[in-house]
Amino acid sequence: MTDGRVYSMGFDPLVEPDWPALTSAEVDAVLGTDAAIVWRSPRPLSATARVRPADGHDLIVKRLPRALRDAAGLGEEHRFMDHLRSRGIPVPRVLHTVDLGDFVYEVQESGVGRDEYEGVFSWTPYRSLDGAAAAGRLLARLHLAAAGYEAPRRPPRPLLASFTLFASADPLAAVVNRAAERPAVGAFLAERDWRADLERVHLPAYERLRPLLADLEPLWTHNDWHGTNLLWCDRDVTSVIDFGLCDRTTAVHDLATAIERSAVDWISIRDGGPAKVRFDQVRALLQGYESVRRLTAAERRALPALLPLVHCEYELSEIDYFLGVVPGGNAKNAEIAYDEYFLGHTAWWTESGAGRELLSAIPGMARVTE
């Protein structure tokens, strides 16, 4: 337990939350019945709790500010979840949403399985190679099930892991457009030489990716794949949760996200320590994935080229959240998002010995299909 504090983006492991914890009065109002709060999530970007109504069947209640997700935004997520469930992917049902004041409350089934990672930082290595392989297999199943889901790409929103800026013909122009669409992002970027940063850090990686983009098929994807967003039983995955970042990207974008968020110890790097790269888990994840869905030749070439850029667009949406959604703004976290994540992650992949070593190793970890 975290005594009401949540995981931080900075050097302190736990901080006071931007949002107050869910109260019993709120939960009872949303459910229309008495319910006990049995666990509160330490994840920082929303207020989430596991609750137990009188019938004893646990539910998940999440409170979201309207500025983050309105009914239209949640509908984008729920329709994709419904599609996947209809294709056999174990996704908990959303039972209903409730509007109260400035917030939207989302009530979901708790899902089948245990949250084996509920007490650890989100981007944590899998507990075993079997777990990494199981995560890879379910991710591949999800991608096969997502085929044919033709909803349009989501509009720019706070906290969204899209793939538009570095999938465009001109990333600099795309960032200018994003800044115009999202005023909080525009105001933040106006105070720094972001063009020089992109030209120095991101554009060399983009030039390696650009020739490969045309061969990547669009696909609706999860975009936040790591152990914390999976439920488990005996080292196998029994449910996938948290579709808040889902969007129309590509399968290899989702796979790159899964690697980026489990194989590298970003907290250690941030604190000046080693990356602790889990080459064994990347291999297990990829081999589990390809046992269900084989990568195309184009996807195999694109995976190491995409990894240095896969997290960037999300960080601009996180800046949007910290400065445009959080009451009073959280300028400190916005700076961390830009310096440590938007710039820092790409620089680690392309400039550090460990990052370059992992990128070089990845093609040999996946099966050759040619």
C-alpha positions as CSV (number, residue, x, y, z in Angstrom):
1,M,0.0,0.0,0.0
2,T,1.1,3.6,-0.6
3,D,-0.8,5.5,2.1
4,G,-2.7,7.4,-0.5
5,R,0.4,8.4,-2.4
6,V,0.9,7.3,-6.0
7,Y,3.9,6.4,-8.2
8,S,5.8,9.4,-9.4
9,M,7.5,10.4,-12.6
10,G,10.4,12.1,-10.8
11,F,13.1,10.9,-8.4
12,D,10.8,10.4,-5.4
13,P,9.2,6.9,-5.7
14,L,5.8,8.1,-4.2
15,V,4.1,11.5,-4.3
16,E,0.8,13.0,-3.4
17,P,-1.7,12.4,-6.2
18,D,-3.0,15.1,-8.6
19,W,-6.5,13.7,-7.9
20,P,-8.1,12.8,-4.6
21,A,-8.8,9.2,-3.9
22,L,-12.2,7.7,-4.7
23,T,-14.5,7.9,-1.7
24,S,-17.0,5.5,-0.5
25,A,-19.8,8.1,-1.0
26,E,-18.7,8.4,-4.7
27,V,-18.6,4.7,-5.2
28,D,-22.1,4.2,-3.6
29,A,-23.5,6.9,-5.8
30,V,-22.1,5.4,-8.9
31,L,-23.2,1.9,-8.1
32,G,-26.5,2.8,-6.5
33,T,-25.7,0.4,-3.6
34,D,-23.4,0.1,-0.7
35,A,-19.9,-1.2,-1.6
36,A,-16.7,-1.5,0.3
37,I,-13.4,-0.2,-1.3
38,V,-10.9,-3.1,-0.9
39,W,-8.0,-1.6,-2.9
40,R,-6.9,1.7,-4.4
41,S,-4.6,1.8,-7.3
42,P,-1.3,3.7,-6.9
43,R,-1.2,4.5,-10.6
44,P,-1.1,8.3,-10.9
45,L,-3.2,9.4,-13.9
46,S,-6.7,8.6,-12.6
47,A,-8.4,7.5,-9.4
48,T,-9.2,3.7,-9.6
49,A,-10.4,1.3,-6.9
50,R,-11.5,-2.3,-6.6
51,V,-14.8,-2.4,-4.8
52,R,-16.9,-5.1,-3.3
53,P,-20.7,-4.7,-3.5
54,A,-23.0,-6.7,-1.2
55,D,-23.2,-9.6,-3.6
56,G,-19.5,-10.1,-3.2
57,H,-18.5,-9.8,-6.9
58,D,-15.6,-7.3,-7.1
59,L,-15.9,-4.5,-9.6
60,I,-13.4,-1.8,-10.8
61,V,-14.5,1.8,-10.6
62,K,-12.4,4.4,-12.3
63,R,-13.0,8.2,-12.0
64,L,-11.9,10.3,-15.0
65,P,-12.1,14.1,-15.5
66,R,-14.2,15.1,-18.4
67,A,-11.3,17.0,-19.8
68,L,-9.4,13.7,-20.1
69,R,-12.2,11.5,-21.4
70,D,-15.7,12.5,-22.2
71,A,-18.4,10.1,-23.4
72,A,-17.2,10.2,-27.0
73,G,-13.6,9.4,-25.9
74,L,-14.7,6.5,-23.7
75,G,-16.9,5.2,-26.5
76,E,-13.9,4.9,-28.8
77,E,-12.3,2.6,-26.2
78,H,-15.4,0.6,-25.3
79,R,-16.2,-0.3,-28.9
80,F,-12.8,-1.7,-29.6
81,M,-13.0,-3.7,-26.3
82,D,-16.4,-5.1,-27.4
83,H,-14.9,-6.1,-30.8
84,L,-12.0,-7.9,-29.2
85,R,-14.3,-9.7,-26.7
86,S,-16.5,-10.8,-29.6
87,R,-13.4,-12.4,-31.2
88,G,-12.4,-14.3,-28.1
89,I,-10.0,-12.0,-26.4
90,P,-10.4,-12.0,-22.6
91,V,-11.4,-8.4,-22.0
92,P,-13.5,-7.4,-19.0
93,R,-16.9,-5.9,-19.8
94,V,-17.6,-2.2,-19.1
95,L,-20.9,-2.4,-17.2
96,H,-21.8,1.3,-17.4
97,T,-20.5,4.8,-17.1
98,V,-21.9,7.6,-14.9
99,D,-21.6,11.3,-15.3
100,L,-21.3,13.2,-12.0
101,G,-20.2,16.8,-12.0
102,D,-16.8,17.3,-13.7
103,F,-16.1,13.6,-13.8
104,V,-17.0,10.4,-15.6
105,Y,-17.1,7.2,-13.7
106,E,-16.4,3.9,-15.5
107,V,-17.6,0.6,-13.9
108,Q,-16.0,-2.6,-15.2
109,E,-15.9,-6.2,-14.3
110,S,-12.7,-7.0,-12.4
111,G,-11.6,-9.6,-15.0
112,V,-10.5,-13.2,-14.6
113,G,-7.2,-13.8,-12.9
114,R,-4.9,-12.1,-10.4
115,D,-3.2,-8.7,-10.7
116,E,0.3,-10.1,-10.0
117,Y,1.9,-6.6,-10.5
118,E,-0.5,-4.4,-8.5
119,G,2.2,-3.4,-6.0
120,V,5.0,-2.5,-8.5
121,F,5.8,0.3,-10.9
122,S,4.0,-0.1,-14.2
123,W,7.0,-0.7,-16.5
124,T,8.3,-3.7,-14.7
125,P,10.0,-6.8,-16.2
126,Y,7.9,-9.9,-16.3
127,R,8.3,-12.3,-13.3
128,S,9.5,-15.1,-15.6
129,L,10.3,-16.0,-19.1
130,D,7.1,-18.0,-19.3
131,G,5.2,-14.8,-18.4
132,A,6.9,-12.8,-21.1
133,A,6.1,-15.5,-23.7
134,A,2.5,-15.7,-22.5
135,A,2.2,-11.9,-22.9
136,G,3.6,-12.2,-26.4
137,R,1.1,-14.9,-27.4
138,L,-1.9,-12.9,-26.2
139,L,-0.7,-9.8,-27.9
140,A,-0.5,-11.7,-31.1
141,R,-4.0,-13.1,-30.6
142,L,-5.2,-9.5,-30.0
143,H,-3.7,-8.3,-33.2
144,L,-5.3,-11.2,-35.2
145,A,-8.7,-10.4,-33.5
146,A,-8.3,-6.6,-34.2
147,A,-8.1,-7.2,-38.0
148,G,-11.2,-5.9,-39.7
149,Y,-12.0,-3.4,-37.0
150,E,-12.2,-0.3,-39.2
151,A,-13.0,2.6,-36.8
152,P,-11.1,5.8,-37.7
153,R,-8.0,6.9,-35.8
154,R,-8.9,8.7,-32.6
155,P,-8.6,12.5,-32.6
156,P,-5.8,14.0,-30.5
157,R,-6.6,13.7,-26.8
158,P,-4.6,13.8,-23.6
159,L,-3.0,10.5,-22.7
160,L,-3.2,8.7,-26.0
161,A,-0.4,6.6,-27.6
162,S,-1.0,7.3,-31.2
163,F,1.3,6.9,-34.2
164,T,0.8,9.9,-36.4
165,L,3.6,12.4,-35.9
166,F,6.4,10.0,-36.9
167,A,4.3,8.2,-39.4
168,S,3.8,11.4,-41.4
169,A,5.9,12.7,-44.3
170,D,7.0,15.7,-42.2
171,P,7.2,15.2,-38.5
172,L,8.1,18.9,-37.8
173,A,5.0,20.1,-39.6
174,A,3.0,17.4,-37.8
175,V,4.2,18.7,-34.4
176,V,3.2,22.3,-35.5
177,N,-0.3,21.0,-36.3
178,R,-0.5,19.1,-33.0
179,A,0.5,22.3,-31.1
180,A,-2.2,24.2,-32.8
181,E,-4.8,21.5,-32.0
182,R,-3.8,21.2,-28.3
183,P,-3.2,24.6,-26.8
184,A,-1.4,23.3,-23.7
185,V,1.1,21.5,-25.8
186,G,1.5,24.6,-28.0
187,A,2.2,26.8,-25.0
188,F,4.7,24.4,-23.6
189,L,6.7,24.0,-26.9
190,A,6.7,27.7,-27.5
191,E,9.0,28.1,-24.5
192,R,11.7,25.8,-25.8
193,D,13.7,25.1,-29.0
194,W,11.8,22.0,-29.8
195,R,12.7,22.1,-33.5
196,A,16.3,21.8,-32.7
197,D,15.6,19.0,-30.2
198,L,13.7,17.0,-32.8
199,E,16.3,17.6,-35.5
200,R,19.0,16.4,-33.1
201,V,17.3,13.5,-31.3
202,H,14.4,12.2,-33.4
203,L,14.9,12.9,-37.0
204,P,17.9,10.7,-37.5
205,A,15.8,7.8,-36.2
206,Y,12.9,8.9,-38.3
207,E,14.9,8.8,-41.5
208,R,15.7,5.2,-40.8
209,L,12.1,4.4,-40.3
210,R,10.6,6.5,-43.1
211,P,11.3,4.1,-46.0
212,L,9.5,1.3,-44.1
213,L,6.3,3.1,-43.2
214,A,4.4,2.4,-46.4
215,D,4.6,-1.4,-45.8
216,L,3.0,-1.3,-42.4
217,E,-0.7,-2.1,-42.3
218,P,-2.9,0.1,-40.0
219,L,-4.4,-1.8,-37.1
220,W,-6.3,-0.9,-33.9
221,T,-3.9,-1.8,-31.0
222,H,-3.7,-1.7,-27.2
223,N,-0.7,0.6,-27.0
224,D,0.0,0.1,-23.3
225,W,1.1,-3.6,-23.1
226,H,3.0,-4.6,-20.0
227,G,2.5,-6.9,-17.0
228,T,0.5,-4.4,-15.0
229,N,-2.2,-4.3,-17.6
230,L,-2.6,-8.1,-17.7
231,L,-4.3,-10.5,-15.2
232,W,-2.6,-13.8,-14.5
233,C,-3.1,-17.4,-13.5
234,D,-0.2,-19.8,-13.2
235,R,2.1,-17.7,-15.4
236,D,-0.4,-17.5,-18.1
237,V,-2.4,-14.4,-19.1
238,T,-6.1,-14.6,-18.4
239,S,-7.3,-11.0,-19.1
240,V,-6.1,-7.8,-20.7
241,I,-7.2,-4.5,-19.1
242,D,-6.8,-0.7,-19.5
243,F,-7.6,0.3,-23.0
244,G,-7.2,4.0,-22.3
245,L,-4.3,4.5,-24.8
246,C,-5.7,2.3,-27.6
247,D,-5.8,3.7,-31.1
248,R,-5.3,2.8,-34.8
249,T,-1.6,2.4,-35.1
250,T,0.2,-0.8,-36.4
251,A,0.9,-4.2,-35.0
252,V,4.6,-3.6,-34.9
253,H,4.0,-0.3,-33.0
254,D,2.2,-2.2,-30.4
255,L,4.9,-4.9,-30.2
256,A,7.6,-2.2,-29.9
257,T,5.6,-0.6,-27.0
258,A,5.5,-4.0,-25.3
259,I,9.3,-4.3,-25.5
260,E,9.9,-0.7,-24.5
261,R,7.8,-1.0,-21.4
262,S,9.2,-4.2,-20.0
263,A,12.7,-4.8,-21.2
264,V,14.5,-1.6,-20.0
265,D,14.8,-0.3,-16.4
266,W,13.9,3.3,-17.1
267,I,13.8,4.2,-13.4
268,S,17.4,3.0,-13.0
269,I,18.5,5.0,-16.0
270,R,16.8,8.1,-14.7
271,D,18.6,7.7,-11.4
272,G,22.0,7.3,-13.1
273,G,22.2,3.5,-12.9
274,P,22.3,0.7,-15.5
275,A,19.6,-0.1,-17.9
276,K,19.4,-3.8,-16.8
277,V,18.2,-4.8,-20.3
278,R,16.3,-8.1,-20.3
279,F,17.4,-9.6,-23.5
280,D,16.0,-13.0,-22.4
281,Q,12.6,-11.5,-21.9
282,V,12.6,-9.7,-25.3
283,R,13.4,-13.0,-26.9
284,A,10.7,-14.9,-25.0
285,L,8.1,-12.2,-25.8
286,L,9.0,-12.2,-29.5
287,Q,9.0,-15.9,-29.8
288,G,5.7,-16.2,-28.0
289,Y,4.3,-13.6,-30.3
290,E,5.5,-15.3,-33.5
291,S,4.2,-18.7,-32.3
292,V,0.8,-17.2,-32.9
293,R,1.3,-14.5,-35.5
294,R,4.3,-14.4,-37.7
295,L,5.8,-11.0,-38.3
296,T,5.9,-9.9,-42.0
297,A,9.3,-9.1,-43.5
298,A,8.4,-5.4,-43.4
299,E,7.4,-5.6,-39.7
300,R,10.7,-7.3,-38.9
301,R,12.7,-4.6,-40.5
302,A,10.6,-1.9,-38.9
303,L,10.7,-3.1,-35.3
304,P,14.2,-1.9,-34.4
305,A,13.7,1.2,-36.5
306,L,10.5,2.1,-34.7
307,L,11.6,1.4,-31.1
308,P,13.5,4.7,-30.6
309,L,10.3,6.6,-31.5
310,V,7.5,4.5,-30.2
311,H,7.0,6.4,-27.0
312,C,7.4,10.0,-28.3
313,E,3.8,10.8,-29.3
314,Y,2.5,9.6,-26.0
315,E,4.7,12.0,-24.1
316,L,3.3,15.0,-25.9
317,S,-0.1,13.8,-25.0
318,E,1.1,13.4,-21.4
319,I,2.3,17.1,-21.4
320,D,-1.2,17.9,-22.6
321,Y,-2.6,16.1,-19.6
322,F,-0.3,17.7,-17.0
323,L,-0.8,21.2,-18.3
324,G,-4.3,21.0,-19.8
325,V,-6.2,18.6,-17.5
326,V,-4.6,18.5,-14.0
327,P,-6.1,21.4,-11.9
328,G,-3.6,24.2,-11.6
329,G,-1.2,22.3,-13.9
330,N,1.8,20.1,-13.0
331,A,4.7,21.9,-14.7
332,K,7.3,19.7,-13.0
333,N,5.8,16.5,-14.5
334,A,5.5,18.2,-17.9
335,E,9.2,19.0,-17.9
336,I,10.0,15.4,-16.9
337,A,7.8,14.1,-19.7
338,Y,9.7,16.2,-22.2
339,D,13.3,15.9,-20.9
340,E,13.4,12.4,-19.5
341,Y,10.8,10.6,-21.8
342,F,10.3,12.5,-25.0
343,L,13.9,13.2,-25.5
344,G,15.6,10.8,-23.1
345,H,14.1,7.6,-24.3
346,T,14.9,8.2,-27.9
347,A,18.5,9.3,-27.0
348,W,19.0,6.1,-24.9
349,W,18.0,3.9,-27.8
350,T,20.2,5.7,-30.4
351,E,23.1,6.9,-28.3
352,S,23.8,4.5,-25.5
353,G,25.8,1.3,-25.9
354,A,23.0,-0.8,-24.3
355,G,20.3,0.7,-26.4
356,R,22.2,0.1,-29.7
357,E,23.1,-3.4,-28.6
358,L,19.4,-4.3,-28.0
359,L,18.4,-2.8,-31.3
360,S,21.0,-4.8,-33.0
361,A,20.0,-8.0,-31.3
362,I,16.2,-7.8,-32.0
363,P,16.3,-8.9,-35.6
364,G,18.0,-12.2,-34.6
365,M,15.5,-12.8,-31.8
366,A,12.5,-13.1,-34.2
367,R,12.0,-16.0,-36.5
368,V,13.0,-15.5,-40.1
369,T,10.2,-16.1,-42.5
370,E,11.7,-15.2,-45.8
